[in-house]
């Protein structure tokens, strides 16, 4: 068995999923390996060592796995941003564009207090639409985003540039060319 040394070594590529012509970057193989998962969490946290962070926010769905682990590591609370209709109680919503259509994400209206410092996490940064919507929700509640951390960036799709244009600090562990 080969020695796995980087986070990227733990990620498999699945051809033609979910549609023909797509190279799907599957992080479940990273999550399944204790050494790889620990490496990813540690590396996602590293740029924010010593920073004050009050809460970790994860984007549905794999961002929940990462966000929960990071929040636990930092002894902080975790806040989910979910697809419309999945959260009980009072929420605020944000619509965003998908490649073919629109989607809506939501957060509980009392999940973040004004002035709280937030780390936003997810597994993959592609076009940036979901992350942008999440940022807008956090900011509407008065949260200050300290950074956005992702495992994978697909730079050709431009998400990182969109987030940086919003003034966000973006940290990624690896990149893949192509969509």
C-alpha positions as CSV (number, residue, x, y, z in Angstrom):
1,X,0.0,0.0,0.0
2,X,1.4,3.4,-0.9
3,X,2.3,6.0,1.8
4,X,-0.3,8.8,1.8
5,X,1.3,12.1,2.6
6,X,-1.0,14.9,1.6
7,X,-4.7,15.5,1.9
8,X,-5.0,15.2,-1.9
9,X,-3.6,11.6,-1.7
10,X,-6.8,10.6,0.2
11,X,-9.3,12.0,-2.3
12,X,-10.5,9.9,-5.1
13,X,-11.9,11.0,-8.4
14,X,-15.0,9.5,-9.8
15,X,-15.4,9.9,-13.6
16,X,-18.8,11.0,-15.1
17,X,-20.5,11.6,-11.7
18,X,-23.1,12.9,-11.3
19,X,-23.2,13.6,-15.0
20,X,-21.1,12.7,-18.0
21,X,-18.0,14.8,-18.3
22,X,-17.8,15.6,-14.6
23,X,-14.8,14.5,-12.5
24,X,-16.2,14.3,-9.1
25,X,-13.7,14.9,-6.2
26,X,-14.9,12.5,-3.5
27,X,-13.8,13.5,0.0
28,X,-15.6,10.6,1.7
29,X,-12.4,8.5,1.2
30,X,-10.5,11.2,3.1
31,X,-13.2,11.3,5.9
32,X,-13.0,7.5,6.2
33,X,-9.3,7.4,6.9
34,X,-8.4,8.5,10.5
35,X,-5.0,9.8,9.5
36,X,-6.3,11.7,6.5
37,X,-9.3,13.1,8.3
38,X,-7.1,14.3,11.2
39,X,-4.6,15.9,8.7
40,X,-7.4,17.7,6.9
41,X,-8.9,19.1,10.1
42,X,-5.5,20.2,11.4
43,X,-4.6,21.9,8.1
44,X,-7.9,23.7,7.9
45,X,-7.4,25.1,11.4
46,X,-3.7,26.0,11.0
47,X,-4.2,29.5,9.4
48,X,-6.5,30.5,12.2
49,X,-4.3,29.5,15.1
50,X,-4.3,32.2,17.7
51,X,-7.3,34.0,16.1
52,X,-10.4,34.6,18.1
53,X,-13.2,32.6,16.7
54,X,-16.6,32.3,18.4
55,X,-18.4,29.8,16.2
56,X,-17.9,27.5,13.2
57,X,-20.5,27.5,10.5
58,X,-20.7,24.5,8.0
59,X,-22.4,24.5,4.7
60,X,-24.7,21.5,3.9
61,X,-23.8,18.7,3.8
62,X,-20.1,17.8,4.0
63,X,-19.4,21.1,5.6
64,X,-21.3,19.6,8.6
65,X,-18.8,16.8,9.0
66,X,-15.8,19.2,8.8
67,X,-17.5,22.0,10.8
68,X,-18.5,19.6,13.6
69,X,-14.9,18.3,13.9
70,X,-13.4,21.7,13.8
71,X,-15.8,23.1,16.3
72,X,-15.0,20.2,18.6
73,X,-11.3,20.7,18.2
74,X,-11.7,24.4,19.1
75,X,-14.3,23.8,21.9
76,X,-16.7,26.0,20.0
77,X,-20.4,25.9,19.0
78,X,-21.3,24.7,15.5
79,X,-24.0,26.3,13.3
80,X,-25.4,24.6,10.2
81,X,-26.5,26.4,7.0
82,X,-29.1,24.1,5.4
83,X,-31.1,23.8,2.3
84,X,-34.5,25.5,2.5
85,X,-37.1,23.7,4.7
86,X,-34.7,21.6,6.7
87,X,-34.3,23.8,9.9
88,X,-37.1,24.0,12.5
89,X,-37.9,27.3,14.0
90,X,-37.4,30.9,12.7
91,X,-34.9,31.2,9.9
92,X,-33.6,33.7,7.5
93,X,-33.1,32.7,3.8
94,X,-30.7,33.5,1.0
95,X,-31.3,32.7,-2.7
96,X,-28.4,31.9,-5.0
97,X,-27.7,30.8,-8.5
98,X,-26.8,27.3,-9.5
99,X,-25.5,26.2,-12.9
100,X,-29.0,25.4,-13.9
101,X,-31.5,27.2,-11.7
102,X,-31.6,28.6,-8.2
103,X,-31.4,27.3,-4.7
104,X,-32.1,28.7,-1.2
105,X,-30.1,28.2,2.0
106,X,-31.2,29.1,5.5
107,X,-29.8,29.7,9.0
108,X,-31.7,30.0,12.3
109,X,-32.3,33.7,13.0
110,X,-30.7,33.4,16.4
111,X,-27.7,31.2,15.6
112,X,-25.2,34.1,15.4
113,X,-25.1,37.2,17.6
114,X,-23.8,40.5,16.3
115,X,-20.0,40.8,16.5
116,X,-19.4,37.0,16.8
117,X,-16.3,35.9,14.8
118,X,-17.1,33.1,12.4
119,X,-15.1,30.4,10.5
120,X,-17.1,29.2,7.5
121,X,-16.2,25.7,6.3
122,X,-17.1,23.3,3.5
123,X,-15.5,20.5,1.5
124,X,-15.4,22.0,-2.0
125,X,-15.2,25.5,-3.5
126,X,-16.4,25.5,-7.1
127,X,-18.4,28.5,-8.4
128,X,-18.7,29.9,-4.9
129,X,-22.5,30.3,-5.0
130,X,-23.3,28.4,-1.8
131,X,-20.5,30.0,0.1
132,X,-21.5,33.5,-1.0
133,X,-25.1,32.8,0.1
134,X,-23.7,31.6,3.5
135,X,-21.6,34.7,3.9
136,X,-24.5,36.9,3.2
137,X,-26.6,35.1,5.9
138,X,-23.8,35.3,8.5
139,X,-23.4,39.0,7.7
140,X,-27.1,39.7,7.9
141,X,-27.0,38.3,11.5
142,X,-24.1,40.6,12.3
143,X,-21.4,37.9,12.3
144,X,-17.8,38.8,11.3
145,X,-16.3,36.2,9.1
146,X,-12.7,35.5,10.0
147,X,-12.1,33.1,7.2
148,X,-13.5,30.5,4.7
149,X,-11.8,27.1,4.7
150,X,-12.2,24.4,2.1
151,X,-10.5,21.1,1.4
152,X,-10.8,21.3,-2.4
153,X,-10.8,24.3,-4.8
154,X,-11.7,24.1,-8.5
155,X,-10.0,27.3,-9.6
156,X,-11.3,27.2,-13.2
157,X,-14.8,27.8,-11.8
158,X,-13.9,31.1,-10.1
159,X,-15.4,30.6,-6.7
160,X,-12.2,31.7,-4.8
161,X,-12.1,35.0,-6.8
162,X,-15.7,35.7,-6.0
163,X,-15.2,35.2,-2.2
164,X,-12.0,37.2,-2.2
165,X,-13.9,40.0,-4.1
166,X,-16.2,40.0,-1.1
167,X,-13.2,40.6,1.2
168,X,-13.0,37.1,2.5
169,X,-9.8,35.3,3.5
170,X,-9.9,31.9,1.7
171,X,-7.9,28.9,2.7
172,X,-7.9,25.7,0.6
173,X,-5.9,22.5,1.1
174,X,-5.6,21.4,-2.5
175,X,-6.7,22.3,-6.0
176,X,-7.8,20.3,-9.1
177,X,-7.8,21.6,-12.6
178,X,-11.0,21.0,-14.6
179,X,-14.5,20.9,-13.4
